[in-house]
Amino acid sequence: MTFDTESNQLEIDDQDARLPPMRSQREIIGRDTRKRRRNTNAYPFRYICQLSWPEGLHTMGGSGILVGPRTILTAGHNLVRSDPT
C-alpha cells in the first residue's frame, strides 16, 4: 500500500486487496442520534472533563468526570503509560 502525494490517493496492491476495507475515523455507523448540548455549564455536563498529558513527542488525552472536589473518575487505560521506560 502506498500513498501518491501528487494525486492524494492511496494505491492498493494485490497483497493489500485481502485486507478488510478501512473505515474513516469520523464515520458514524447507523443513524446519528447525537444531540448538541448548548449549555455545557448545566448539570450534568459541567462535570465532564478532558484529560491531556505529554508523552514523548505526542500529547495523549482522555476524558473523565468530576466526582469530588479533587477526584476525577476515568478509565484505567488513561492512567497507564504506553511506553513503560
Secondary structure, 3 states (H helix, E strand, C coil): CEEECCCCEEECCCCHHHCCCCCCCCCCCCCCCCCCCCCCCCCCHHHEEEEEEEECCEEEEEEEEEEECCEEEECHHHCCCCCCC
